[in-house]
Amino acid sequence: MAYVLGYIYADGTLINADYIRGKYITITSVDKDSIKRLRAYLNSEHVIFTRKPTHTKGKLQYGLKVGSHKIYDDLLKLGLYPNKSLTISFPDVPQKYLADFVRGYFDGDGCIYFEKSTGTQGQKIIKRLRTIFTSGSKNYLVKMEENLKKIGLENGKIYKSQRAHQLVYPTKDSVTLFIRMYSNTGKNSFFMRKFNKFKEYFKSKSESIDIVEKIIKVHSYGHVVK
């Protein structure tokens, strides 16, 4: 549920339909498997809807709309609001669940960036790794950075992009984040495409880190990390 909450904080929307006394939570993603996974976690049988892209280069979106006064009101207490992008605040997550919450938010509003250089034979070499969290609320990212310090991430920097704010971590912290997010997780418990981007970075390096290799091996075979 910490993972689900993180994902809702990233790609969820609260809708208060007073005219029909309805309260809804809508979660959307371009990755259908993510929506299926969240639906299973919520024990929901709601139909997954599709939404056409709003511009020519956009992607088809998949979504889940759940009506529940209780879930809606609980999310309000945790700091979520309708039209949350600029007002969102970081929730009080117990530290033992923090990595799960962050993994959920990362699957929704996080990305991995490779800084590359050109080798002697013209080949592209991955030089550095950057992990980025995005939010319309600078305060949310400030609190996230404070919380991530508790699990070993030390050098996060917040920047203002054209349309939002970004919390950026360098290579060392990105490796720590990978270990924190993907240790002790089960099969099909996160967005594999982003996991595989990390995996691409580690495979490009000559040196290996034992715990990283263990995590990659476990998830390559779909077993639970013990």
C-alpha positions, 0 to 999 in steps of 0.5 A: 500500500505504501507503493500504491500511495506513492504512485497515487501521489505521482499520477493520481487525481482526486475528484469530488463530484458533489452533484452526485455525491461521489468521491473518486480516485483516478490513476493514469499511466502510459503503461497498462501493466502498471495500472493492472498491478495497481488494480490488483493491489487495490482488489479492484474489479473496475474496468481499465479505461483508455484516454487518447493523447492530447497531442500528436507525439503523446501516448495512449493512456490507461486509467483506473477510476475507483469510487470510494468516500473512505479512500478519498477522505483518507488521502485528504488526511495524508495531504492529497487534494483535487488539483494537487500538482502545486499543493501536494505535501509529502506524507508522514511515511514510516521509515520502514515503508519509505523506500516502497513509497518512493518506488511508487512515486518514482514509477509515476514521476521519476526518470533515469538519465545517462550522461554519455561521452564518446569513446576512442572508436566513436562509441557512446559510453555511459559516463554518469547516472542521474535519477530525477523526481519531478513535482509541481510543488517545490515543498514536496521535493524539499520534504522528499529530499529530507526523508531520503537523507534518512536512508543514505541519499546525501547529495540531492539538488532541486532545480526549477525546470520549465514546467515543474521542479526536479529533485536530481541525484548523482551517480553514487546516490542513484546507486543507493536509491536503486538498492533501497527501492528494489531490495526486499520486493516481490515479483511484478512489484514495480515498473520493469522498464525503469528497473531495466534502465538501472540495469543497463547502467550497471551492465556498462560498468566493469566493476560490480557491486554484490548487492546490486548483482543480487537484486538484478539476478533475483528480478531476472528470475522473478524470485523474492529478494530475501 
